[in-house]
Amino acid sequence: MVMDFFKGLVRGRVEGVRAGAQAKVYGAKARAQSKAANSFNKAIDKPLEKAKEKAKEAAKKGKDKDDKSKDKDKDKGEEKVGWFSSKKKEESKGSARQAQKPDFEPGDKTQAIDISGLTDERSTDVVGWVVALNGPLKGKDFRLVTGRNFIGTAADCEVVLYDPYLSTKHSVIRHENGEFQLIDLDSTNGSFVNDRRITKTELIDNDKIRIGRTEMKFKSLF
């Protein structure tokens, strides 16, 4: 029994020493493997790091170059736009000056215009006139033209008088073929020439006409 005990004890110690030796061997192997792995990683990582640095530098240079190129293009674009805008402004100023240029400028030669062919269809030669001798229009003259010259209170008459004893179209003085006639237009108060009531009569220069309460003197130009 005692022998078995000592044998077991020795065997245990031997196993312990063997296990310790194996552990040391395993530890040494592990350290060697770790060292080798670190050396391998360093050997691989160093070129990779250099490659990364070179790639970064290349990318940075490329970016700087692009930025400079963009700046140049921008400057050119601004110059181009500025040039065109300046040109456009000058052109617009020139157009404005042309638009504001008057038709006549000092120093321009005077041009003669022939107006002999221009006629006013509304104008008619005057052949005589009548002059009010009393009433609110005393001294006022009314021109007579060839054709019919209506006398009355209507606004479209050739001789408009403000007389409550007159009709709207009281009478008419007609000039035809160089002769004057006074014609009453069926007025209520009648028409008078040289204090004589008439229906139709020839007028002679300096005849006195009375219609209503208004007296007028007739004058013939011919």
TORTI-820362 format. One record per residue (C-alpha): x, y, z. Coordinates in steps of 0.02 Angstrom, whole numbers. Layout:
<r xx="X" yy="Y" zz="Z"/>
...
This chain:
<r xx="0" yy="0" zz="0"/>
<r xx="140" yy="117" zz="50"/>
<r xx="232" yy="77" zz="-108"/>
<r xx="80" yy="111" zz="-212"/>
<r xx="60" yy="277" zz="-126"/>
<r xx="238" yy="330" zz="-164"/>
<r xx="224" yy="267" zz="-340"/>
<r xx="68" yy="369" zz="-364"/>
<r xx="153" yy="520" zz="-289"/>
<r xx="304" yy="505" zz="-401"/>
<r xx="193" yy="476" zz="-550"/>
<r xx="94" yy="632" zz="-509"/>
<r xx="249" yy="737" zz="-494"/>
<r xx="317" yy="672" zz="-657"/>
<r xx="152" yy="710" zz="-742"/>
<r xx="157" yy="883" zz="-668"/>
<r xx="333" yy="915" zz="-730"/>
<r xx="285" yy="848" zz="-901"/>
<r xx="132" yy="957" zz="-907"/>
<r xx="234" yy="1110" zz="-855"/>
<r xx="363" yy="1071" zz="-989"/>
<r xx="228" yy="1053" zz="-1120"/>
<r xx="149" yy="1215" zz="-1064"/>
<r xx="315" yy="1304" zz="-1083"/>
<r xx="336" yy="1230" zz="-1255"/>
<r xx="161" yy="1283" zz="-1305"/>
<r xx="193" yy="1457" zz="-1235"/>
<r xx="355" yy="1472" zz="-1330"/>
<r xx="269" yy="1416" zz="-1488"/>
<r xx="128" yy="1539" zz="-1462"/>
<r xx="251" yy="1682" zz="-1433"/>
<r xx="348" yy="1634" zz="-1587"/>
<r xx="190" yy="1626" zz="-1691"/>
<r xx="132" yy="1794" zz="-1625"/>
<r xx="300" yy="1873" zz="-1661"/>
<r xx="299" yy="1800" zz="-1835"/>
<r xx="123" yy="1861" zz="-1863"/>
<r xx="170" yy="2037" zz="-1806"/>
<r xx="321" yy="2038" zz="-1918"/>
<r xx="215" yy="1979" zz="-2064"/>
<r xx="81" yy="2109" zz="-2029"/>
<r xx="210" yy="2247" zz="-2018"/>
<r xx="289" yy="2188" zz="-2179"/>
<r xx="119" yy="2192" zz="-2265"/>
<r xx="48" yy="2349" zz="-2182"/>
<r xx="197" yy="2461" zz="-2221"/>
<r xx="179" yy="2452" zz="-2412"/>
<r xx="-10" yy="2469" zz="-2392"/>
<r xx="11" yy="2626" zz="-2288"/>
<r xx="129" yy="2698" zz="-2417"/>
<r xx="6" yy="2657" zz="-2555"/>
<r xx="-134" yy="2739" zz="-2456"/>
<r xx="-29" yy="2895" zz="-2428"/>
<r xx="14" yy="2906" zz="-2612"/>
<r xx="-169" yy="2884" zz="-2658"/>
<r xx="-219" yy="3023" zz="-2537"/>
<r xx="-86" yy="3140" zz="-2606"/>
<r xx="-140" yy="3102" zz="-2785"/>
<r xx="-322" yy="3132" zz="-2741"/>
<r xx="-278" yy="3295" zz="-2655"/>
<r xx="-176" yy="3355" zz="-2803"/>
<r xx="-316" yy="3309" zz="-2921"/>
<r xx="-441" yy="3404" zz="-2816"/>
<r xx="-330" yy="3557" zz="-2806"/>
<r xx="-308" yy="3551" zz="-2994"/>
<r xx="-496" yy="3537" zz="-3020"/>
<r xx="-527" yy="3682" zz="-2902"/>
<r xx="-401" yy="3790" zz="-2994"/>
<r xx="-479" yy="3742" zz="-3160"/>
<r xx="-652" yy="3784" zz="-3094"/>
<r xx="-589" yy="3951" zz="-3030"/>
<r xx="-513" yy="3990" zz="-3199"/>
<r xx="-673" yy="3941" zz="-3288"/>
<r xx="-773" yy="4046" zz="-3166"/>
<r xx="-660" yy="4196" zz="-3196"/>
<r xx="-675" yy="4173" zz="-3383"/>
<r xx="-862" yy="4155" zz="-3368"/>
<r xx="-874" yy="4313" zz="-3264"/>
<r xx="-766" yy="4407" zz="-3388"/>
<r xx="-872" yy="4340" zz="-3530"/>
<r xx="-1034" yy="4384" zz="-3446"/>
<r xx="-967" yy="4553" zz="-3396"/>
<r xx="-909" yy="4587" zz="-3573"/>
<r xx="-1075" yy="4537" zz="-3648"/>
<r xx="-1171" yy="4631" zz="-3515"/>
<r xx="-1067" yy="4785" zz="-3545"/>
<r xx="-1092" yy="4768" zz="-3731"/>
<r xx="-1277" yy="4743" zz="-3704"/>
<r xx="-1285" yy="4896" zz="-3593"/>
<r xx="-1194" yy="5000" zz="-3725"/>
<r xx="-1312" yy="4936" zz="-3859"/>
<r xx="-1463" yy="4975" zz="-3751"/>
<r xx="-1394" yy="5149" zz="-3717"/>
<r xx="-1367" yy="5174" zz="-3903"/>
<r xx="-1545" yy="5118" zz="-3940"/>
<r xx="-1611" yy="5234" zz="-3805"/>
<r xx="-1513" yy="5379" zz="-3880"/>
<r xx="-1580" yy="5339" zz="-4052"/>
<r xx="-1757" yy="5325" zz="-3982"/>
<r xx="-1740" yy="5491" zz="-3892"/>
<r xx="-1662" yy="5578" zz="-4041"/>
<r xx="-1783" yy="5714" zz="-4097"/>
<r xx="-1843" yy="5725" zz="-4275"/>
<r xx="-1770" yy="5900" zz="-4285"/>
<r xx="-1601" yy="5950" zz="-4218"/>
<r xx="-1516" yy="6121" zz="-4218"/>
<r xx="-1419" yy="6139" zz="-4378"/>
<r xx="-1538" yy="6035" zz="-4484"/>
<r xx="-1584" yy="6116" zz="-4648"/>
<r xx="-1756" yy="6190" zz="-4662"/>
<r xx="-1864" yy="6097" zz="-4786"/>
<r xx="-1999" yy="6184" zz="-4887"/>
<r xx="-2169" yy="6101" zz="-4890"/>
<r xx="-2291" yy="6136" zz="-5030"/>
<r xx="-2463" yy="6168" zz="-4951"/>
<r xx="-2545" yy="6233" zz="-5109"/>
<r xx="-2633" yy="6067" zz="-5131"/>
<r xx="-2699" yy="6063" zz="-4954"/>
<r xx="-2877" yy="6123" zz="-4933"/>
<r xx="-2995" yy="6126" zz="-4785"/>
<r xx="-3161" yy="6062" zz="-4845"/>
<r xx="-3244" yy="6140" zz="-4692"/>
<r xx="-3190" yy="6316" zz="-4737"/>
<r xx="-3296" yy="6418" zz="-4857"/>
<r xx="-3261" yy="6589" zz="-4928"/>
<r xx="-3349" yy="6731" zz="-4839"/>
<r xx="-3467" yy="6829" zz="-4953"/>
<r xx="-3542" yy="6949" zz="-4825"/>
<r xx="-3596" yy="6970" zz="-4644"/>
<r xx="-3730" yy="7040" zz="-4529"/>
<r xx="-3696" yy="7146" zz="-4374"/>
<r xx="-3810" yy="7154" zz="-4221"/>
<r xx="-3865" yy="7333" zz="-4185"/>
<r xx="-3950" yy="7305" zz="-4016"/>
<r xx="-3979" yy="7176" zz="-3880"/>
<r xx="-3851" yy="7075" zz="-3783"/>
<r xx="-3751" yy="7039" zz="-3943"/>
<r xx="-3738" yy="7220" zz="-3999"/>
<r xx="-3585" yy="7246" zz="-4108"/>
<r xx="-3559" yy="7061" zz="-4142"/>
<r xx="-3538" yy="7014" zz="-4324"/>
<r xx="-3587" yy="6849" zz="-4406"/>
<r xx="-3505" yy="6793" zz="-4567"/>
<r xx="-3610" yy="6735" zz="-4714"/>
<r xx="-3553" yy="6604" zz="-4841"/>
<r xx="-3616" yy="6541" zz="-5007"/>
<r xx="-3770" yy="6433" zz="-4983"/>
<r xx="-3890" yy="6441" zz="-4836"/>
<r xx="-3858" yy="6539" zz="-4675"/>
<r xx="-3992" yy="6500" zz="-4544"/>
<r xx="-4040" yy="6631" zz="-4414"/>
<r xx="-4121" yy="6578" zz="-4249"/>
<r xx="-4093" yy="6518" zz="-4072"/>
<r xx="-4037" yy="6340" zz="-4117"/>
<r xx="-3855" yy="6301" zz="-4085"/>
<r xx="-3828" yy="6235" zz="-4262"/>
<r xx="-3880" yy="6399" zz="-4343"/>
<r xx="-3749" yy="6504" zz="-4432"/>
<r xx="-3818" yy="6659" zz="-4344"/>
<r xx="-3865" yy="6615" zz="-4164"/>
<r xx="-3961" yy="6752" zz="-4072"/>
<r xx="-4020" yy="6758" zz="-3890"/>
<r xx="-4193" yy="6830" zz="-3917"/>
<r xx="-4350" yy="6756" zz="-3836"/>
<r xx="-4456" yy="6817" zz="-3984"/>
<r xx="-4360" yy="6711" zz="-4109"/>
<r xx="-4396" yy="6535" zz="-4169"/>
<r xx="-4262" yy="6400" zz="-4164"/>
<r xx="-4240" yy="6425" zz="-4351"/>
<r xx="-4324" yy="6592" zz="-4384"/>
<r xx="-4261" yy="6637" zz="-4558"/>
<r xx="-4120" yy="6605" zz="-4682"/>
<r xx="-4006" yy="6712" zz="-4789"/>
<r xx="-3965" yy="6622" zz="-4951"/>
<r xx="-3821" yy="6670" zz="-5067"/>
<r xx="-3827" yy="6600" zz="-5243"/>
<r xx="-3759" yy="6665" zz="-5409"/>
<r xx="-3695" yy="6823" zz="-5326"/>
<r xx="-3865" yy="6870" zz="-5254"/>
<r xx="-3929" yy="6874" zz="-5073"/>
<r xx="-4106" yy="6833" zz="-5017"/>
<r xx="-4189" yy="6836" zz="-4846"/>
<r xx="-4324" yy="6702" zz="-4826"/>
<r xx="-4440" yy="6691" zz="-4676"/>
<r xx="-4465" yy="6511" zz="-4615"/>
<r xx="-4646" yy="6531" zz="-4561"/>
<r xx="-4593" yy="6612" zz="-4397"/>
<r xx="-4724" yy="6672" zz="-4272"/>
<r xx="-4660" yy="6851" zz="-4259"/>
<r xx="-4606" yy="6869" zz="-4440"/>
<r xx="-4450" yy="6942" zz="-4525"/>
<r xx="-4428" yy="7124" zz="-4579"/>
<r xx="-4314" yy="7214" zz="-4703"/>
<r xx="-4306" yy="7403" zz="-4686"/>
<r xx="-4460" yy="7394" zz="-4571"/>
<r xx="-4560" yy="7296" zz="-4700"/>
<r xx="-4621" yy="7121" zz="-4661"/>
<r xx="-4568" yy="6998" zz="-4792"/>
<r xx="-4586" yy="6816" zz="-4840"/>
<r xx="-4445" yy="6818" zz="-4966"/>
<r xx="-4345" yy="6967" zz="-5028"/>
<r xx="-4178" yy="7015" zz="-5105"/>
<r xx="-4051" yy="7092" zz="-4990"/>
<r xx="-3943" yy="7240" zz="-5040"/>
<r xx="-3789" yy="7307" zz="-4952"/>
<r xx="-3832" yy="7410" zz="-4796"/>
<r xx="-4010" yy="7342" zz="-4782"/>
<r xx="-4078" yy="7336" zz="-4603"/>
<r xx="-4150" yy="7169" zz="-4546"/>
<r xx="-4262" yy="7146" zz="-4395"/>
<r xx="-4314" yy="6977" zz="-4328"/>
<r xx="-4402" yy="6967" zz="-4160"/>
<r xx="-4332" yy="7113" zz="-4061"/>
<r xx="-4158" yy="7102" zz="-4137"/>
<r xx="-4100" yy="7225" zz="-4270"/>
<r xx="-3953" yy="7189" zz="-4386"/>
<r xx="-3866" yy="7275" zz="-4529"/>
<r xx="-3826" yy="7176" zz="-4685"/>
<r xx="-3659" yy="7200" zz="-4775"/>
<r xx="-3614" yy="7120" zz="-4940"/>
<r xx="-3432" yy="7090" zz="-4984"/>
<r xx="-3467" yy="7103" zz="-5171"/>
